[in-house]
Amino acid sequence: MAVVFSISFGAGHPAQAAKKKHHHRKHAPSSAGKHSKAAAPDTGEETEESSEPSGGGAGEAAEPSESKPAPEAESAPSGGEEAAPAPKRTRVKVEGTAAGEEPSAPSGLPWLEISIGVAGMNRNLSFHQDADPAGNRLNPYSLPFWPVGVASAVFYLQPFSDALGNLGAEFQGMQGFGVSSKFSNSSSSYTSTVHDYSGGIRYRFPFGDANAIHISARYGEDAFTFTGAMRSALRTPDTIYRYARGGLGLRWAIDPSLSLDLGAGYRYITNKAGPQISGAFFPRLTVAGADANVALTYAFSDIYALRAGIDWRRYWYDFHVRANDTFLVGGAVDQSFLFSASLVLTLGGSSHAEAEAAPAPANSKADKSKTDDSGNDSSSGSDDGDSGGKKSGGGDEL
């Protein structure tokens, strides 16, 4: 009896141990991949144990049938582990989409810009190829420096129309106050009227974050006249340029708070520079003009900025004189410079602070997705551990 009892106990004990090992391998792959590698030797051990001869016939017959599905049980969870990173790849795509949405942030180009300031004006009117006798020559004119006021405004339809948002209107003005003129060959003083007003339309072509090229068409008047008691004796003509101007400009954002503006234009003179110079002085004259400007703008707040600029204007003449004309002069050049400083008000676009903070939402989404991934991994690991613990506990009960 003792011998038979020991044989039965020895046959039943390996079967119960094999069941526990088999049950443990089913849940082992639910943890990290390194546990699946460690499970491989167990399979070999189990095969050796199950292949040992023993006296329990029913226990031995049931043992191989339970050990064969073990590799399948290991491969099934391994497939689940490969599918687990799929949500991570999806979240990476979401991060890429968020990064791709960054260009849709405000471009930084305002829809309204108004500037007002002061400038120093320098003007020179010179005549060339003057064949008149010394007592009948024209008087050149020079204004070394005089303070004037300057203003400009640009308005776009962006708040009212998406299709026409880059179409706008523009205005520029310069006005002299109390300008007094003197000539080297005369002790008389003359009061001068000085102004340049123009207005028209503009269309811009944005590129980059806050850059744009624009074209414009304006009509205006640029005048410099003299008045005084001895005006009739002054041999310097008034100039009143009424012009149609076509121009091209560039705005380049150096950084979110600093921008560079460049512009140039051609001025087609429609009135031959006024009735005096084209009537009493040179009736057959031709005249044309051009201008250019450069300005540097620093934004010190969301809507206010400081601007320093230089404007250049030049008109050139061909008088087409004849032998019996009053004045025998080949032509003239009328050139002026403005050195300005202005306060600028802007509305629309994005401030430099917003431009720097624009990528933040994309990064926050990426961080959130990474947090979700880590949370999911940790939660899945804890779930696997709990489920494995419960099942292993069930095995212990067996």
C-alpha positions in Angstrom: 0.0 0.0 0.0 2.8 2.4 0.8 4.4 1.8 -2.6 1.2 2.4 -4.5 0.5 5.6 -2.6 3.9 7.1 -3.4 3.6 6.3 -7.1 0.1 7.9 -7.3 1.4 11.0 -5.5 4.4 11.3 -7.7 2.3 11.1 -10.8 -0.2 13.7 -9.7 2.3 16.3 -8.5 4.1 17.0 -11.8 0.7 17.4 -13.5 -0.3 20.0 -11.1 3.0 21.9 -11.4 2.8 21.8 -15.2 -0.7 23.4 -15.0 0.6 26.2 -12.9 3.5 26.9 -15.2 1.2 26.8 -18.2 -1.3 29.2 -16.6 1.6 31.6 -15.7 2.9 31.6 -19.3 -0.5 32.7 -20.6 -0.3 36.0 -18.7 3.4 36.6 -18.7 3.5 38.3 -22.2 1.1 41.0 -21.0 4.0 42.7 -19.3 7.1 44.1 -21.1 8.7 42.3 -24.0 11.6 41.2 -21.9 9.4 38.8 -19.9 8.5 36.9 -23.1 12.2 36.2 -23.7 12.5 34.8 -20.2 9.5 32.5 -20.7 11.3 30.5 -23.5 13.4 28.2 -21.2 10.3 27.3 -19.2 8.8 25.7 -22.2 11.7 23.4 -22.5 11.6 22.5 -18.8 8.0 21.7 -19.0 8.5 19.4 -22.0 11.2 17.5 -20.1 9.0 17.1 -17.0 6.0 16.1 -19.0 8.0 13.5 -21.0 9.2 11.7 -17.8 7.5 8.4 -17.3 5.4 8.0 -14.2 2.9 5.6 -12.9 -0.3 7.8 -13.2 -1.7 6.9 -16.6 -4.6 9.4 -16.6 -2.4 12.2 -15.4 0.2 11.5 -18.0 -2.3 11.4 -20.8 -3.8 14.8 -19.8 -0.4 16.5 -19.4 0.8 16.6 -23.1 -2.5 17.9 -24.3 -2.2 20.9 -22.0 1.5 21.6 -22.9 1.0 21.8 -26.7 -1.1 25.0 -26.8 1.5 26.8 -24.8 3.4 28.3 -27.8 0.1 29.5 -29.2 -0.8 31.1 -25.9 2.6 32.9 -26.0 2.2 34.1 -29.6 -1.3 35.5 -29.0 -0.3 38.0 -26.4 2.8 38.9 -28.4 0.5 40.0 -31.2 -1.4 42.1 -28.7 1.9 43.8 -27.7 2.7 44.7 -31.4 -0.8 46.3 -31.8 -0.4 48.3 -28.6 2.0 51.0 -30.1 -0.7 51.7 -32.8 -2.3 54.5 -30.7 1.1 56.0 -30.2 1.7 56.3 -33.9 -1.7 57.9 -34.2 -0.8 60.5 -31.6 2.4 61.3 -33.4 0.4 62.1 -36.5 -1.8 64.4 -34.4 1.4 66.2 -33.2 2.5 66.6 -36.9 -0.9 68.1 -37.8 -0.7 70.5 -34.9 2.8 71.6 -36.1 1.4 72.0 -39.6 -1.2 74.3 -38.3 1.3 76.9 -37.1 1.4 78.9 -40.4 -2.3 79.5 -40.0 -1.5 81.8 -37.1 -1.9 85.6 -37.6 0.6 86.7 -40.2 1.6 89.8 -38.2 0.6 92.2 -41.1 -1.8 94.9 -39.8 -4.9 96.0 -41.5 -4.6 99.6 -40.2 -1.4 101.7 -39.8 -1.3 105.4 -39.0 1.9 107.3 -38.4 2.5 110.9 -37.4 5.8 112.6 -36.8 8.3 115.3 -37.6 11.1 115.5 -40.3 13.9 117.7 -41.3 13.7 118.8 -45.0 16.6 119.5 -47.3 16.0 120.9 -50.8 18.2 122.0 -53.7 17.0 123.4 -57.0 19.9 123.8 -59.5 20.0 124.8 -63.2 22.6 123.5 -65.6 23.9 124.6 -69.0 22.9 128.2 -68.3 24.0 130.4 -71.2 22.5 133.6 -70.0 24.6 136.6 -69.2 25.6 137.1 -65.5 22.9 139.6 -64.8 20.1 137.5 -66.3 20.9 134.1 -64.8 18.4 132.2 -62.8 18.8 132.0 -59.0 19.5 128.5 -57.7 17.8 127.7 -54.4 19.0 125.7 -51.4 17.2 124.9 -48.1 19.8 123.3 -45.8 17.3 122.1 -43.2 13.8 123.0 -42.0 11.4 121.1 -39.7 8.2 119.9 -41.3 5.4 117.6 -40.2 4.8 114.2 -41.8 1.9 111.7 -41.7 0.8 108.6 -43.4 -2.1 106.1 -43.3 -2.7 102.6 -44.8 -6.0 100.9 -44.5 -6.9 97.3 -45.8 -10.2 95.6 -46.3 -9.1 92.6 -44.3 -11.7 93.0 -41.5 -14.6 93.2 -44.0 -13.6 90.8 -46.9 -11.4 87.7 -47.0 -11.2 87.8 -50.8 -10.2 91.5 -50.9 -8.4 91.6 -47.6 -5.1 92.6 -49.2 -6.6 95.5 -51.1 -6.3 98.8 -49.3 -6.1 102.6 -49.5 -3.1 104.8 -48.6 -2.4 108.4 -47.9 0.9 110.3 -47.4 1.4 113.9 -46.4 4.1 116.4 -45.7 3.5 120.0 -44.6 5.9 122.8 -43.9 5.2 125.5 -41.3 6.7 129.0 -41.4 9.3 128.2 -44.0 11.5 131.2 -44.7 13.8 131.4 -47.7 16.7 133.7 -48.5 19.0 134.0 -51.5 22.7 134.8 -51.6 22.2 137.7 -54.1 19.4 139.3 -52.3 18.7 140.7 -48.8 15.0 140.0 -49.1 13.3 137.2 -47.3 10.5 135.1 -48.8 7.8 133.0 -47.2 7.6 129.6 -48.8 4.6 127.3 -49.0 5.8 123.7 -48.8 3.6 120.6 -49.0 3.3 117.1 -50.6 0.0 115.3 -50.4 -1.0 112.1 -52.2 -3.5 109.3 -51.9 -4.5 106.2 -53.8 -4.8 102.4 -53.6 -2.5 99.6 -52.7 -2.4 95.8 -53.0 -0.1 93.6 -51.0 1.2 90.1 -51.5 2.1 88.5 -48.1 4.7 85.9 -47.7 6.4 84.3 -44.7 5.1 85.2 -41.3 5.0 89.0 -41.5 6.5 90.0 -44.9 4.8 91.5 -47.9 5.4 93.1 -51.3 3.0 95.8 -52.3 2.1 97.8 -55.4 0.4 101.1 -55.3 -1.0 103.9 -57.4 -1.4 107.4 -56.1 -2.2 110.9 -57.3 -0.8 114.0 -55.5 0.7 117.4 -55.4 4.2 118.4 -54.3 4.6 122.2 -54.1 7.3 124.7 -53.2 6.4 128.3 -53.8 7.6 131.8 -52.8 5.7 134.8 -51.7 6.9 138.3 -50.6 7.1 141.9 -51.5 9.9 141.5 -54.1 8.5 138.2 -55.5 8.3 139.6 -59.1 12.0 140.4 -59.1 13.0 136.9 -58.0 14.4 134.8 -60.8 13.5 131.5 -59.2 10.3 129.8 -60.4 7.7 128.2 -58.2 7.3 124.5 -58.6 3.9 122.8 -58.3 4.2 119.1 -59.3 0.9 117.4 -59.8 1.7 113.8 -60.4 0.4 110.3 -60.9 2.7 107.8 -59.1 3.1 104.1 -59.5 5.2 102.4 -56.8 6.5 99.2 -55.4 7.3 98.4 -51.8 8.7 95.7 -49.5 8.1 95.0 -45.8 10.6 92.6 -44.3 10.2 91.4 -40.7 13.7 91.2 -39.2 12.3 89.8 -36.0 8.9 90.0 -34.3 9.5 93.5 -33.0 11.7 95.0 -35.8 10.8 95.5 -39.5 12.4 97.1 -42.5 10.4 99.0 -45.2 11.7 99.8 -48.7 9.8 101.6 -51.4 10.3 103.4 -54.8 8.1 105.0 -57.3 7.9 106.9 -60.6 6.1 110.3 -60.8 4.4 111.2 -64.0 3.9 115.0 -64.0 0.5 116.0 -65.4 0.8 119.9 -65.2 4.3 120.6 -66.4 5.3 121.6 -62.9 2.9 124.6 -62.6 1.8 127.7 -64.5 4.8 129.9 -63.6 7.7 127.8 -64.6 6.0 126.4 -67.7 4.5 129.7 -68.8 6.8 132.6 -67.9 10.1 130.7 -67.9 10.1 127.6 -70.1 7.0 126.9 -72.2 8.4 123.8 -73.9 9.8 122.0 -70.9 9.4 118.4 -70.0 9.7 117.1 -66.5 9.5 113.8 -64.7 10.1 112.6 -61.1 11.0 109.6 -58.9 11.1 108.9 -55.2 12.4 106.3 -52.8 12.3 105.6 -49.1 13.7 103.4 -46.4 12.4 103.1 -42.9 13.1 101.0 -39.8 10.2 100.3 -37.4 10.5 99.1 -33.8 7.3 97.8 -32.1 7.5 98.5 -28.4 3.9 97.3 -27.6 1.1 95.5 -29.3 -0.2 98.5 -31.1 2.5 101.2 -30.9 5.8 101.5 -32.7 8.6 104.0 -33.4 9.8 104.6 -37.0 12.8 106.3 -38.4 13.0 106.9 -42.1 14.6 108.7 -45.0 12.7 109.8 -48.1 14.2 111.0 -51.3 12.5 112.9 -54.2 14.0 114.0 -57.4 12.6 115.9 -60.5 14.5 116.5 -63.6 13.9 118.9 -66.4 14.7 119.4 -70.1 13.7 123.0 -71.1 14.0 122.6 -74.9 15.0 126.3 -75.2 15.4 128.2 -78.4 17.7 131.1 -79.4 15.1 133.8 -78.9 13.8 132.6 -75.5 14.1 134.7 -72.3 16.2 132.2 -70.5 18.8 130.0 -72.2 19.1 127.1 -69.9 19.4 123.5 -70.7 17.6 121.9 -67.8 17.3 121.7 -64.0 17.3 119.2 -61.1 15.0 119.6 -58.1 16.0 117.3 -55.3 14.9 117.0 -51.7 15.5 114.7 -48.6 13.3 114.1 -45.6 14.8 112.6 -42.3 11.8 111.6 -40.2 10.9 110.2 -36.9 7.3 109.0 -36.3 5.0 107.3 -33.8 3.0 104.5 -35.4 -0.4 103.0 -34.5 -1.2 99.6 -35.9 -4.2 97.4 -35.6 -4.6 93.8 -36.7 -2.1 91.0 -37.3 -0.2 89.6 -34.3 2.1 91.2 -31.8 5.7 90.1 -31.4 4.6 88.3 -28.1 1.9 86.4 -29.9 4.4 85.5 -32.7 6.8 84.0 -30.2 4.0 82.1 -28.4 2.4 80.7 -31.6 4.1 77.3 -31.5 3.1 76.7 -27.9 -0.3 75.0 -28.6 1.4 72.4 -30.8 4.0 71.6 -28.1 1.3 71.4 -25.5 -0.6 68.9 -27.6 2.5 66.9 -28.1 3.2 66.9 -24.4 -0.4 65.9 -23.6 -0.2 63.0 -26.1 3.0 61.8 -24.6 1.5 62.0 -21.1 -1.5 60.1 -22.4 0.8 57.4 -23.9 2.7 57.0 -20.6 -0.5 57.0 -18.7 -1.9 54.3 -21.0 1.3 52.3 -20.7 1.3 52.5 -17.0 -2.4 51.7 -16.7 -2.1 48.8 -19.1 0.8 47.5 -17.1 -1.1 47.8 -13.9 -4.1 46.1 -15.5 -2.0 43.3 -16.7 -0.4 42.9 -13.3 -3.8 42.9 -11.6 -5.3 40.4 -14.1 -2.1 38.3 -13.9 -2.3 38.4 -10.1 -5.9 37.4 -10.0 -5.5 34.6 -12.4 -2.3 33.3 -10.7 -4.3 33.5 -7.5 -6.9 31.3 -9.1 -4.1 28.9 -10.1 -3.0 28.8 -6.5 -6.4 27.9 -5.4 -6.3 25.0 -7.8 
